[in-house]
């Protein structure tokens, strides 16, 4: 909690009681703002006020209840603690029903007031944090994975802005689910090519027998079943942007042909000797380091160097933890709108979950988690345990098991067979554990 979070507006028309109350709060570590009347306090308050209002009820002119109702009209989430004599307790109870945070009867022990203030201040901090996250998320628009205030994301956005209008091919590196297509789309939308097509092709999702025709196109009769001419993705993207995802999965024979297209900026469809000129900008994405020695076994070195004019690396979520609450708030708001539900506030327990989980599935996993929270389906968020409650040994074992399964799924792109083999457990046990821990395999499927 910052110094401003500890600010307390303290209103009492009795100078002795006002001075004593302010001194007691200061000794307890709070920053009191004393006011002699309600109207001067109201002028100092706003929806951005970071602290708590403590006010006496019995005051001349505008009394404490009038002040409370004026504050409610300004910001219903600003906590108001009423200090009352015994004769005013009935009125204070009515004010609680209207939304007052608490009331304290005179004479009161300082500890009682400080405890109530501490709870109210924490509530206020969470309210303002949720507002901040919602505002930033709404400001982020549709650039999903580009939302963030961390230095890594600032550098990424700056780099993309610098190269968006340059006619250079770009290699995007990032883990599964980190948002490689979002980066490619941003490069397209921020460039002079935005009015032309953005054409995306996942090289790992198409059979080898189909991908050549998809990329290069074909003429009628070029092969059995080619009844009519087809414009390939490369030619169709001319003037716009061609995004090749999972390019490390491209068959070796096609790597040679793609290299020629990149060098000549011409395409030769199947079934014809005609070469067609292209205004081509290629953004290729890989979830592995294509420059590594291991990649040499399946990816052409000359194609790597041809693509590697500019390389952009997307940081995984674990390297930008400060952005996770902001991203989550964005996805939660979008999910709530889609499901036509009220978006729940981000609680302390949920914030702890966001901070402690490694998110091996990156932005995709976070998106699906936000959807489950919006639907009220996440079992780990049930209950009202304090975030500071220590975990029991069985709970720690369960968390370790769940994190291990998530990490293994991410390592194997969500493939069940290889994940089960790596974990060394039967397939049925694997599915039982997915259900038990609320893990969705879709969060880790490559694409």
C-alpha positions as CSV (number, residue, x, y, z in Angstrom):
1,X,0.0,0.0,0.0
2,X,1.4,3.4,-1.0
3,X,1.5,6.6,1.0
4,X,-1.5,8.0,-0.9
5,X,-3.5,4.8,-0.2
6,X,-3.1,5.5,3.5
7,X,-4.8,8.9,3.3
8,X,-7.8,9.3,5.6
9,X,-10.2,12.3,5.3
10,X,-11.2,12.8,9.0
11,X,-14.2,15.2,9.6
12,X,-15.2,16.4,13.1
13,X,-16.4,19.9,14.0
14,X,-15.0,19.5,17.6
15,X,-11.4,20.8,17.4
16,X,-10.2,18.7,20.4
17,X,-11.7,15.5,19.1
18,X,-10.5,16.3,15.6
19,X,-6.9,16.9,16.7
20,X,-7.0,13.8,18.9
21,X,-8.3,11.6,16.1
22,X,-5.8,12.9,13.6
23,X,-3.0,12.3,16.0
24,X,-4.1,8.7,16.8
25,X,-4.3,7.9,13.1
26,X,-0.9,9.4,12.4
27,X,0.6,7.3,15.2
28,X,-1.0,4.2,13.7
29,X,0.8,4.9,10.4
30,X,-2.0,6.6,8.4
31,X,-2.0,10.1,6.8
32,X,-4.9,12.1,8.2
33,X,-6.5,15.0,6.3
34,X,-8.5,16.8,9.1
35,X,-11.6,18.9,8.2
36,X,-13.7,21.0,10.5
37,X,-16.9,20.8,8.5
38,X,-18.5,18.5,5.9
39,X,-18.5,21.0,3.0
40,X,-14.8,21.6,3.0
41,X,-14.2,17.8,3.1
42,X,-16.6,17.3,0.2
43,X,-14.6,19.8,-1.9
44,X,-11.4,17.7,-1.3
45,X,-13.0,14.4,-2.3
46,X,-13.3,13.0,-5.8
47,X,-13.8,9.6,-7.6
48,X,-10.0,9.4,-7.7
49,X,-9.6,9.9,-3.9
50,X,-7.3,7.0,-2.9
51,X,-8.3,6.7,0.8
52,X,-11.2,6.5,3.2
53,X,-13.6,9.0,4.7
54,X,-14.3,9.0,8.4
55,X,-16.9,11.5,9.5
56,X,-18.9,12.4,12.7
57,X,-22.7,12.4,12.2
58,X,-23.7,15.3,14.4
59,X,-22.3,18.6,12.8
60,X,-23.9,22.0,12.1
61,X,-24.9,22.8,8.6
62,X,-24.2,19.7,6.4
63,X,-24.1,16.8,8.8
64,X,-22.3,13.5,8.4
65,X,-25.3,11.7,6.8
66,X,-25.6,14.5,4.2
67,X,-21.9,14.2,3.5
68,X,-22.2,10.5,3.2
69,X,-25.1,10.8,0.7
70,X,-23.2,13.4,-1.3
71,X,-20.2,11.1,-1.5
72,X,-22.4,8.2,-2.5
73,X,-23.7,10.3,-5.4
74,X,-20.2,11.1,-6.5
75,X,-18.6,7.6,-6.0
76,X,-20.6,4.8,-4.5
77,X,-17.3,2.8,-3.9
78,X,-15.6,5.4,-1.7
79,X,-15.7,3.8,1.8
80,X,-17.4,6.0,4.4
81,X,-17.1,5.2,8.2
82,X,-19.6,7.1,10.4
83,X,-18.8,8.1,14.0
84,X,-21.9,8.3,16.0
85,X,-23.2,8.9,19.5
86,X,-25.5,6.3,21.1
87,X,-28.6,8.3,20.1
88,X,-27.7,8.2,16.4
89,X,-27.1,4.4,16.1
90,X,-30.5,3.8,14.4
91,X,-29.6,6.4,11.7
92,X,-26.1,4.8,11.3
93,X,-27.7,1.4,10.8
94,X,-30.0,2.9,8.1
95,X,-26.9,4.4,6.5
96,X,-25.2,1.0,6.4
97,X,-28.2,-0.3,4.4
98,X,-27.7,2.6,2.0
99,X,-24.0,1.7,1.5
100,X,-22.0,3.2,4.3
101,X,-18.9,1.0,5.0
102,X,-19.1,0.9,8.8
103,X,-20.2,2.9,11.9
104,X,-18.4,3.3,15.2
105,X,-20.2,4.4,18.4
106,X,-18.6,7.0,20.7
107,X,-16.6,6.6,22.8
108,X,-14.5,4.2,20.7
109,X,-11.1,2.6,21.1
110,X,-8.5,3.7,18.5
111,X,-7.8,0.1,17.6
112,X,-11.4,-0.4,16.6
113,X,-11.3,2.6,14.2
114,X,-7.9,1.6,12.8
115,X,-9.0,-2.0,12.1
116,X,-12.1,-0.7,10.2
117,X,-10.0,1.8,8.3
118,X,-7.5,-0.9,7.3
119,X,-10.3,-3.1,5.8
120,X,-11.9,-0.1,4.1
121,X,-8.6,1.1,2.6
122,X,-7.9,-2.4,1.1
123,X,-11.3,-2.4,-0.4
124,X,-10.7,1.1,-1.9
125,X,-7.3,0.0,-3.3
126,X,-8.9,-3.0,-5.1
127,X,-11.7,-0.8,-6.5
128,X,-9.3,1.7,-7.9
129,X,-7.0,-1.0,-9.3
130,X,-10.0,-2.7,-11.0
131,X,-10.9,0.7,-12.5
132,X,-7.4,1.3,-13.7
133,X,-7.2,-2.2,-15.3
134,X,-10.6,-1.8,-17.0
135,X,-9.6,1.7,-18.4
136,X,-6.2,0.4,-19.7
137,X,-7.9,-2.7,-21.1
138,X,-10.5,-0.7,-22.9
139,X,-7.7,1.6,-24.2
140,X,-5.9,-1.4,-25.5
141,X,-8.6,-2.1,-28.1
142,X,-8.1,-5.2,-30.2
143,X,-4.3,-5.4,-30.0
144,X,-4.8,-8.2,-27.5
145,X,-1.3,-9.5,-26.8
146,X,0.2,-6.0,-27.4
147,X,-1.4,-4.7,-24.2
148,X,1.1,-4.1,-21.5
149,X,3.1,-1.5,-19.6
150,X,6.2,-3.6,-19.0
151,X,9.5,-2.4,-20.6
152,X,9.5,-5.5,-22.8
153,X,6.1,-4.7,-24.3
154,X,7.0,-1.0,-24.7
155,X,10.1,-2.1,-26.7
156,X,8.0,-4.5,-28.8
157,X,5.4,-1.9,-29.7
158,X,8.1,0.6,-30.5
159,X,9.9,-1.9,-32.7
160,X,6.7,-2.8,-34.6
161,X,5.9,0.8,-35.2
162,X,9.5,1.4,-36.6
163,X,9.4,-1.5,-39.1
164,X,5.6,-1.6,-40.0
165,X,6.0,0.6,-43.1
166,X,9.4,-0.8,-44.1
167,X,9.1,-3.4,-47.0
168,X,11.2,-5.9,-45.2
169,X,10.4,-9.5,-44.3
170,X,10.1,-10.2,-40.6
171,X,10.7,-13.3,-38.5
172,X,8.6,-13.5,-35.3
173,X,9.8,-15.7,-32.6
174,X,7.6,-16.7,-29.6
175,X,6.3,-19.6,-27.5
176,X,3.0,-21.3,-28.1
177,X,0.1,-19.0,-27.4
178,X,2.2,-15.9,-27.1
179,X,0.4,-14.0,-29.8
180,X,2.5,-14.3,-33.0
181,X,-0.4,-13.8,-35.3
182,X,-1.5,-10.7,-33.3
183,X,2.0,-9.2,-33.9
184,X,1.9,-10.0,-37.6
185,X,-1.6,-8.5,-37.9
186,X,-0.4,-5.3,-36.1
187,X,2.5,-5.0,-38.5
188,X,0.0,-5.2,-41.4
189,X,-2.6,-2.7,-39.9
190,X,0.1,-0.2,-39.0
191,X,1.6,-0.3,-42.5
192,X,0.7,1.3,-45.9
193,X,-0.5,-2.2,-46.8
194,X,-3.5,-2.1,-44.4
195,X,-6.0,-1.7,-47.2
196,X,-4.8,-4.9,-48.9
197,X,-5.4,-8.5,-47.7
198,X,-3.7,-10.0,-44.6
199,X,-3.3,-13.6,-45.5
200,X,-2.5,-16.1,-42.8
201,X,-1.4,-19.7,-43.3
202,X,-0.5,-22.2,-40.7
203,X,2.3,-24.4,-42.2
204,X,1.8,-27.1,-39.6
205,X,-1.9,-27.4,-40.0
206,X,-2.1,-28.5,-43.7
207,X,-1.1,-31.9,-45.1
208,X,2.1,-31.9,-47.3
209,X,-0.1,-32.8,-50.3
210,X,-2.2,-29.7,-50.0
211,X,0.2,-27.0,-48.8
212,X,2.0,-26.5,-52.1
213,X,-1.3,-25.8,-53.9
214,X,-2.4,-23.5,-51.1
215,X,0.7,-21.5,-51.2
216,X,1.5,-21.3,-55.0
217,X,-1.9,-21.9,-56.5
218,X,-2.6,-24.0,-59.6
219,X,-4.1,-23.9,-63.1
220,X,-7.0,-26.1,-64.2
221,X,-5.8,-29.6,-65.0
222,X,-2.5,-29.2,-63.2
223,X,-3.2,-32.4,-61.3
224,X,-6.0,-34.9,-60.8
225,X,-8.9,-33.2,-59.2
226,X,-7.8,-29.6,-60.2
227,X,-11.0,-28.8,-62.0
228,X,-10.5,-25.0,-62.1
229,X,-7.8,-22.4,-61.6
230,X,-6.9,-21.5,-58.0
231,X,-5.0,-18.4,-56.8
232,X,-2.5,-19.3,-54.2
233,X,-2.1,-17.6,-50.8
234,X,1.2,-16.0,-51.9
235,X,-0.3,-14.4,-55.1
236,X,-3.5,-13.4,-53.2
237,X,-1.5,-11.5,-50.6
238,X,0.3,-9.4,-53.2
239,X,0.1,-5.8,-52.1
240,X,-0.7,-6.9,-48.5
241,X,0.9,-9.2,-46.0
242,X,1.6,-12.9,-46.1
243,X,1.8,-14.5,-42.6
244,X,3.3,-17.9,-42.5
245,X,2.8,-19.4,-39.0
246,X,4.9,-22.4,-37.7
247,X,7.2,-22.0,-40.7
248,X,9.5,-24.6,-39.1
249,X,6.9,-27.2,-40.1
250,X,7.2,-26.4,-43.8
251,X,8.3,-29.5,-45.9
252,X,11.9,-29.2,-47.2
253,X,10.8,-29.3,-50.8
254,X,8.6,-26.3,-50.3
255,X,11.3,-24.4,-48.4
256,X,13.3,-24.3,-51.7
257,X,10.4,-22.9,-53.6
258,X,9.6,-20.3,-51.0
259,X,13.2,-19.2,-51.0
260,X,13.0,-18.6,-54.7
261,X,9.8,-16.6,-54.3
262,X,11.4,-14.4,-51.6
263,X,14.5,-13.8,-53.8
264,X,12.7,-13.1,-57.1
265,X,9.4,-11.7,-55.8
266,X,7.7,-13.9,-58.4
267,X,5.4,-16.9,-58.2
268,X,4.9,-19.7,-60.6
269,X,1.6,-21.6,-60.0
270,X,1.4,-25.3,-60.5
271,X,0.6,-26.3,-64.1
272,X,2.1,-23.2,-65.8
273,X,5.4,-21.8,-66.8
274,X,4.1,-18.3,-66.3
275,X,5.8,-16.2,-63.6
276,X,3.7,-13.5,-61.9
277,X,5.3,-10.5,-60.3
278,X,4.4,-9.9,-56.6
279,X,4.4,-6.9,-54.3
280,X,5.2,-9.2,-51.3
281,X,5.7,-8.7,-47.6
282,X,6.2,-11.9,-45.6
283,X,6.0,-12.2,-41.9
284,X,7.0,-15.7,-40.8
285,X,6.6,-17.0,-37.3
286,X,8.3,-19.9,-35.4
287,X,8.0,-21.2,-31.9
288,X,11.7,-22.4,-32.0
289,X,14.9,-20.6,-32.7
290,X,15.5,-21.2,-36.4
291,X,19.1,-20.0,-36.1
292,X,20.0,-22.8,-33.6
293,X,22.1,-25.8,-34.5
294,X,19.1,-28.1,-33.9
295,X,17.0,-26.3,-36.5
296,X,19.6,-27.0,-39.2
297,X,18.4,-30.6,-39.3
298,X,15.0,-29.6,-40.8
299,X,15.1,-25.9,-41.8
300,X,17.3,-24.5,-44.6
301,X,20.0,-22.1,-43.5
302,X,19.7,-20.0,-46.6
303,X,15.9,-19.6,-46.1
304,X,16.5,-18.6,-42.5
305,X,18.9,-15.9,-43.4
306,X,16.5,-14.7,-46.1
307,X,13.7,-14.4,-43.7
308,X,15.9,-13.0,-40.9
309,X,16.0,-9.5,-42.2
310,X,14.3,-8.3,-39.0
311,X,13.6,-10.6,-36.0
312,X,11.0,-9.8,-33.4
313,X,10.8,-11.8,-30.2
314,X,7.6,-11.9,-28.2
315,X,8.3,-12.2,-24.5
316,X,6.4,-15.0,-22.7
317,X,4.0,-14.0,-19.9
318,X,6.5,-15.2,-17.3
319,X,8.9,-12.5,-18.4
320,X,6.3,-9.7,-18.1
321,X,4.4,-10.6,-15.0
322,X,3.3,-7.0,-14.3
323,X,1.2,-7.1,-17.5
324,X,-0.8,-10.2,-16.5
325,X,-3.5,-8.5,-14.4
326,X,-4.0,-5.9,-17.2
327,X,-4.3,-8.6,-19.9
328,X,-6.6,-10.7,-17.7
329,X,-8.8,-7.7,-17.1
330,X,-9.1,-7.1,-20.8
331,X,-9.9,-10.8,-21.6
332,X,-12.4,-10.9,-18.7
333,X,-14.2,-7.9,-19.9
334,X,-14.4,-9.3,-23.4
335,X,-15.6,-12.7,-22.2
336,X,-18.2,-11.1,-19.9
337,X,-19.6,-9.1,-22.9
338,X,-19.7,-12.2,-25.1
339,X,-21.4,-14.3,-22.4
340,X,-23.7,-11.4,-21.5
341,X,-22.6,-11.4,-17.9
342,X,-21.3,-8.9,-15.4
343,X,-17.5,-9.0,-15.2
344,X,-16.5,-9.9,-11.7
345,X,-13.9,-7.8,-9.9
346,X,-10.4,-9.0,-9.6
347,X,-10.1,-10.1,-6.0
348,X,-6.9,-10.4,-3.9
349,X,-7.0,-14.2,-4.2
350,X,-7.4,-14.0,-8.0
351,X,-4.5,-11.6,-8.2
352,X,-2.3,-14.0,-6.3
353,X,-3.3,-16.8,-8.7
354,X,-2.4,-14.6,-11.6
355,X,1.0,-13.8,-10.1
356,X,1.9,-17.3,-8.9
357,X,0.9,-19.4,-12.0
358,X,3.7,-19.8,-14.6
359,X,1.3,-19.6,-17.7
360,X,3.1,-22.0,-20.0
361,X,0.3,-21.6,-22.5
362,X,0.9,-17.8,-22.4
363,X,-1.8,-15.4,-23.7
364,X,-4.0,-18.2,-25.1
365,X,-4.1,-20.0,-21.7
366,X,-4.8,-16.7,-19.9
367,X,-7.6,-16.0,-22.3
368,X,-9.3,-19.3,-21.6
369,X,-8.8,-18.9,-17.9
370,X,-10.6,-15.5,-18.1
371,X,-13.5,-17.1,-19.9
372,X,-13.8,-19.7,-17.2
373,X,-13.8,-17.0,-14.5
374,X,-16.4,-15.0,-16.4
375,X,-18.6,-18.1,-16.4
376,X,-17.9,-18.8,-12.7
377,X,-16.5,-22.2,-13.7
378,X,-13.0,-22.1,-12.2
379,X,-12.9,-24.4,-9.2
380,X,-9.8,-22.9,-7.7
381,X,-11.6,-19.5,-7.2
382,X,-14.4,-21.0,-5.1
383,X,-14.5,-20.3,-1.4
384,X,-13.3,-17.2,0.5
385,X,-10.0,-18.2,1.9
386,X,-7.5,-15.4,2.5
387,X,-4.7,-15.2,0.0
388,X,-2.3,-15.3,2.9
389,X,-3.5,-18.7,4.1
390,X,-0.6,-21.2,3.9
391,X,-1.2,-24.2,1.7
392,X,-1.4,-27.6,3.2
393,X,0.9,-30.4,1.9
394,X,-1.8,-32.0,-0.2
395,X,-2.7,-28.6,-1.7
396,X,1.0,-28.0,-2.5
397,X,1.2,-31.4,-4.2
398,X,-2.0,-30.8,-6.2
399,X,-0.6,-27.4,-7.4
400,X,2.7,-28.9,-8.4
401,X,1.0,-31.7,-10.3
402,X,-1.3,-29.2,-12.1
403,X,1.6,-26.9,-13.0
404,X,3.6,-29.9,-14.3
405,X,0.8,-31.1,-16.5
406,X,0.3,-27.5,-17.9
407,X,4.0,-27.2,-18.6
408,X,4.2,-30.6,-20.3
409,X,1.2,-29.8,-22.5
410,X,2.8,-26.5,-23.5
411,X,6.1,-28.3,-24.3
412,X,4.3,-30.7,-26.6
413,X,1.9,-28.2,-28.2
414,X,-1.2,-29.8,-26.5
415,X,-0.5,-33.2,-28.2
416,X,-2.0,-35.9,-26.0
417,X,0.1,-38.8,-27.1
418,X,3.5,-37.1,-26.5
419,X,2.3,-35.4,-23.3
420,X,1.1,-38.7,-21.8
421,X,4.4,-40.4,-22.8
422,X,6.4,-37.5,-21.2
423,X,4.4,-37.7,-18.0
424,X,4.6,-41.5,-17.9
425,X,1.0,-42.0,-16.9
426,X,-1.9,-43.9,-18.6
427,X,-4.1,-41.9,-21.0
428,X,-7.2,-42.4,-18.7
429,X,-5.3,-41.1,-15.7
430,X,-4.2,-38.1,-17.8
431,X,-7.8,-37.2,-18.7
432,X,-8.9,-37.7,-15.1
433,X,-6.3,-35.3,-13.9
434,X,-7.2,-32.7,-16.5
435,X,-10.8,-32.8,-15.2
436,X,-9.7,-32.7,-11.6
437,X,-7.5,-29.6,-12.1
438,X,-9.8,-27.8,-14.5
439,X,-7.2,-27.9,-17.3
440,X,-8.3,-27.4,-20.9
441,X,-6.1,-29.1,-23.5
442,X,-7.3,-26.5,-26.0
443,X,-5.3,-23.8,-24.1
444,X,-2.1,-25.4,-25.3
445,X,-3.0,-26.6,-28.9
446,X,-0.6,-25.0,-31.3
447,X,-1.8,-22.5,-33.8
